[in-house]
Amino acid sequence: MPLGMIWAAIFFLILDRFTKMLVTSRLAAGQSAVIASWLRIRPVANARQWWLPHPPRVLLLVWAGLFGGLSLLVWQGYFFQPRAAQLGLGMALGGAAGNVFDQLRHGAVLDFLDLGWWPVFNLADVAITLGIAMALWFLH
């Protein structure tokens, strides 16, 4: 498996965990901090139960299978060979791992970036969205 993809996944997982710990240590539920006129930090527990119909062990097995299949596709396959595509996949995997960790550990995902006109989200959501876009843009 390409090391760039692994390091990107680890980096974005750690960044996600760090930002969520920072937000929860500084702000309680219901509090917010204005960063700019267009950005507010507002912690919201988002219980995404609709995608968790099975026990956590089943979900972990599904994620492990998806990760293994994607790894095999990148390592042996024709697609996602450019380094930028692999970094994008790593970003998406790291962000997804951060949200899955929250869901399994806390029963909800912590969202905290509030633009006012868009639903509240977190850095893991940004990593997933930008990572998938980057991987598809540089698809071989």
C-alpha positions as CSV (number, residue, x, y, z in Angstrom):
1,M,0.0,0.0,0.0
2,P,1.4,3.4,-0.8
3,L,2.9,5.2,2.1
4,G,1.5,8.6,1.1
5,M,-2.0,7.4,1.4
6,I,-1.3,5.9,4.8
7,W,0.4,9.0,6.2
8,A,-2.4,11.2,4.8
9,A,-5.0,9.1,6.5
10,I,-3.1,9.1,9.8
11,F,-2.5,12.9,9.6
12,F,-6.2,13.7,9.0
13,L,-7.4,11.3,11.7
14,I,-5.1,12.9,14.2
15,L,-6.0,16.4,13.0
16,D,-9.7,15.5,13.4
17,R,-9.3,14.1,16.9
18,F,-7.2,17.1,18.0
19,T,-9.7,19.7,16.7
20,K,-12.6,17.9,18.3
21,M,-10.7,17.6,21.6
22,L,-9.8,21.3,21.4
23,V,-13.4,22.4,20.8
24,T,-14.9,20.2,23.6
25,S,-12.3,21.5,26.1
26,R,-13.0,25.1,25.3
27,L,-16.7,25.2,24.6
28,A,-19.6,23.5,26.2
29,A,-22.8,22.5,24.4
30,G,-24.8,25.6,23.5
31,Q,-21.8,27.9,23.6
32,S,-20.2,29.3,20.5
33,A,-17.2,31.4,19.5
34,V,-17.1,33.9,16.6
35,I,-14.0,33.4,14.5
36,A,-15.0,35.7,11.6
37,S,-18.2,37.3,10.3
38,W,-18.8,34.2,8.2
39,L,-17.5,31.5,10.6
40,R,-18.6,30.4,14.1
41,I,-17.4,27.5,16.2
42,R,-20.4,25.9,17.7
43,P,-20.2,22.3,19.0
44,V,-23.2,20.1,18.0
45,A,-23.5,16.4,18.6
46,N,-24.8,14.9,15.4
47,A,-26.3,11.4,16.1
48,R,-26.1,9.8,12.7
49,Q,-27.9,6.6,13.8
50,W,-29.5,6.0,10.4
51,W,-26.3,4.5,9.0
52,L,-25.7,2.3,12.1
53,P,-28.3,-0.4,11.8
54,H,-25.9,-3.1,13.1
55,P,-23.7,-3.5,16.2
56,P,-20.4,-1.7,16.2
57,R,-18.4,-4.9,15.6
58,V,-20.3,-5.4,12.3
59,L,-19.6,-1.8,11.3
60,L,-15.9,-2.2,12.1
61,L,-15.7,-5.3,9.9
62,V,-17.4,-3.5,7.0
63,W,-14.9,-0.6,7.4
64,A,-12.0,-3.0,7.5
65,G,-13.2,-4.7,4.4
66,L,-13.7,-1.4,2.6
67,F,-10.2,-0.3,3.6
68,G,-8.6,-3.6,2.6
69,G,-10.4,-3.5,-0.8
70,L,-9.4,0.1,-1.5
71,S,-5.9,-0.7,-0.5
72,L,-5.7,-3.6,-2.9
73,L,-7.3,-1.5,-5.6
74,V,-4.6,1.1,-5.2
75,W,-1.7,-1.3,-4.7
76,Q,-2.5,-3.7,-7.6
77,G,-5.0,-1.8,-9.7
78,Y,-4.9,0.6,-12.6
79,F,-6.9,3.4,-10.9
80,F,-5.7,5.9,-8.3
81,Q,-2.0,5.5,-9.3
82,P,-1.1,9.2,-9.3
83,R,0.3,10.3,-6.0
84,A,-2.3,13.1,-5.7
85,A,-5.1,10.6,-6.1
86,Q,-3.6,8.5,-3.4
87,L,-3.3,11.5,-1.0
88,G,-6.9,12.3,-1.7
89,L,-7.9,8.8,-0.8
90,G,-5.9,9.0,2.4
91,M,-7.6,12.3,3.3
92,A,-11.0,10.7,2.8
93,L,-10.0,7.6,4.8
94,G,-8.7,9.6,7.7
95,G,-11.8,11.8,7.8
96,A,-14.1,8.8,7.7
97,A,-12.1,7.1,10.4
98,G,-12.4,10.1,12.6
99,N,-16.2,10.2,12.2
100,V,-16.5,6.5,12.7
101,F,-14.4,6.7,15.8
102,D,-16.8,9.4,17.2
103,Q,-19.9,7.4,16.3
104,L,-18.6,4.2,17.9
105,R,-17.1,5.8,21.0
106,H,-19.6,8.6,21.8
107,G,-22.7,7.5,19.8
108,A,-22.6,10.8,17.9
109,V,-20.2,12.8,15.7
110,L,-19.1,16.2,16.9
111,D,-19.7,18.9,14.3
112,F,-18.5,22.4,15.1
113,L,-17.9,24.6,12.0
114,D,-20.9,26.8,11.4
115,L,-21.0,29.0,8.3
116,G,-24.6,30.1,9.1
117,W,-25.9,29.1,5.7
118,W,-24.8,25.5,5.6
119,P,-25.3,22.6,8.1
120,V,-22.7,22.5,10.9
121,F,-19.8,20.2,9.9
122,N,-16.3,19.3,11.1
123,L,-12.8,18.9,9.6
124,A,-13.4,15.2,9.0
125,D,-16.2,16.1,6.7
126,V,-14.0,18.6,4.9
127,A,-11.2,15.9,4.5
128,I,-13.8,13.4,3.1
129,T,-15.2,15.8,0.6
130,L,-12.0,17.3,-0.6
131,G,-10.2,13.9,-0.5
132,I,-12.8,12.3,-2.8
133,A,-12.8,15.2,-5.1
134,M,-9.0,15.2,-5.3
135,A,-8.9,11.4,-5.9
136,L,-11.5,11.6,-8.7
137,W,-9.8,14.7,-10.2
138,F,-6.5,12.8,-10.5
139,L,-8.0,9.5,-11.4
140,H,-5.9,7.6,-13.9
